[in-house]
Amino acid sequence: METSSAVIETESESVLHHGGCHCRRVRWQVQAPASVVAWKCNCSDCTMRGNIHFIVPSTCFSLAKGSEQCLTTYTFGTHTAKHTFCKFCGITSFYIPRSNPDGIAVTVKCVDPGTLKHVEIRQFNGTKWEDFYVQSSIASFSKIESVSSNNLK
């Protein structure tokens, strides 16, 4: 998987990605382009976890049967974000982000190898969340009509 901060100029055809946590008790699939825009946030939680994630509409994500019983959720601050992680291995392979409560943030490193072809990493200033949210395009990444176009901007 190639990562860069350059503008993605590759095909944005949607593919089915699979992934999950370290112990594999939590498994999911997500329909998303092979080339994605991922976000590296500097908020206290993302910084401590080292999380880099891409956002999809919640309708493009499905949790495998039996996975839900292995999850627990952590919230803080506004309690809008739902930081889900495996009760057994502790990995956050996906969560509901504050920026996109109608979407799912998928942890790039938790996608099984082979389907992500390119990852453009954008910075999100979570330490100044309210100001940066307004000027970023992050909210559009969980909208169905803009899934492909977001990954080409």
C-alpha positions in Angstrom: 0.0 0.0 0.0 1.4 3.3 -1.0 1.0 6.4 1.2 1.7 10.0 0.4 0.3 13.5 0.8 0.1 14.0 -3.0 -3.3 14.4 -4.7 -4.7 11.1 -5.8 -4.9 10.7 -9.5 -5.7 7.0 -9.7 -9.0 5.3 -10.5 -11.6 5.6 -7.7 -13.5 2.5 -8.5 -15.1 1.0 -5.4 -13.9 -2.3 -4.0 -14.8 -4.5 -1.1 -12.2 -4.2 1.7 -12.1 -6.6 4.6 -10.4 -6.0 8.0 -10.7 -6.1 11.7 -8.7 -6.3 14.9 -5.5 -8.0 15.9 -7.1 -11.2 17.4 -9.6 -11.4 14.5 -12.6 -11.6 16.8 -13.9 -8.3 15.3 -14.2 -8.5 11.5 -15.9 -6.2 9.0 -16.1 -5.3 5.4 -16.3 -1.8 3.8 -17.1 -0.7 0.3 -14.7 2.1 -0.6 -12.3 3.1 -3.4 -9.0 1.4 -3.7 -7.5 4.9 -3.4 -8.6 6.7 -0.3 -8.1 10.0 1.6 -7.1 9.2 5.2 -7.0 11.6 8.1 -4.2 11.9 10.7 -5.6 13.8 13.6 -3.7 15.4 16.5 -6.4 15.3 19.1 -5.4 13.6 22.4 -7.1 10.3 21.5 -5.8 9.9 18.0 -2.3 11.0 18.9 -2.1 8.4 21.7 -3.4 5.6 19.5 -1.5 6.7 16.4 -4.7 6.3 14.4 -4.9 7.2 10.7 -8.3 6.5 9.3 -10.5 7.0 6.2 -14.2 7.8 6.4 -17.1 6.2 4.6 -20.9 6.5 4.8 -22.2 4.1 7.5 -24.2 2.3 4.8 -20.9 1.2 3.2 -19.7 -0.6 6.3 -20.9 -3.9 7.8 -19.8 -5.7 10.9 -19.4 -9.5 10.7 -21.9 -11.6 12.6 -20.6 -12.2 16.2 -18.2 -9.2 16.1 -20.5 -6.8 18.0 -20.3 -8.9 21.2 -16.5 -8.4 21.2 -16.7 -4.6 21.1 -16.7 -2.0 23.8 -17.0 1.8 23.4 -15.2 4.7 24.8 -16.5 8.3 24.6 -15.2 11.6 26.0 -15.7 15.3 25.6 -18.9 15.8 23.5 -19.6 12.0 23.5 -20.4 12.3 19.8 -17.5 10.1 18.7 -17.9 6.4 19.6 -14.5 4.9 19.9 -15.1 1.2 19.5 -12.4 -1.3 20.3 -12.0 -5.1 20.8 -12.5 -6.2 24.4 -9.8 -8.8 23.9 -6.9 -7.3 22.0 -7.8 -3.6 22.5 -7.5 -2.6 18.8 -9.7 0.2 17.4 -10.2 -1.0 13.8 -13.1 1.4 13.2 -15.2 4.0 15.1 -17.8 6.6 14.7 -16.0 9.9 14.4 -17.2 13.2 15.9 -16.7 14.9 12.5 -18.9 12.4 10.8 -21.5 10.9 13.2 -23.3 9.5 10.1 -20.2 7.6 9.0 -17.5 5.2 10.0 -13.8 5.9 10.4 -11.8 2.8 9.3 -8.3 2.5 10.6 -6.0 2.1 7.6 -3.7 -0.4 9.2 -6.6 -2.6 10.1 -7.6 -3.2 6.4 -6.5 -6.6 5.2 -3.6 -6.4 2.7 -4.3 -6.3 -1.0 -7.2 -4.0 -1.7 -5.9 -0.6 -0.7 -3.7 0.7 -3.5 -3.1 4.3 -2.4 -3.6 6.3 0.7 -3.4 10.1 0.7 -2.8 11.3 4.3 -4.4 14.6 5.2 -3.8 16.4 8.5 -6.7 17.2 10.8 -6.1 19.7 13.6 -8.0 18.1 16.4 -6.5 20.3 19.0 -8.5 23.2 17.4 -11.3 20.9 16.4 -14.2 23.5 16.0 -12.1 25.9 13.9 -10.6 23.2 11.7 -13.8 21.3 11.1 -15.4 24.3 9.6 -12.6 24.9 7.1 -12.0 21.2 6.2 -14.1 19.1 3.9 -14.1 16.1 6.3 -17.9 16.2 6.8 -18.5 15.4 3.1 -16.6 12.1 3.4 -19.6 10.3 4.9 -22.1 11.3 2.2 -22.9 8.7 -0.4 -23.0 11.1 -3.3 -19.5 12.3 -2.7 -17.6 9.1 -1.8 -15.8 8.9 -5.2 -15.4 12.6 -5.7 -13.8 13.1 -2.2 -11.1 10.6 -3.1 -10.1 12.5 -6.2 -9.9 16.0 -4.6 
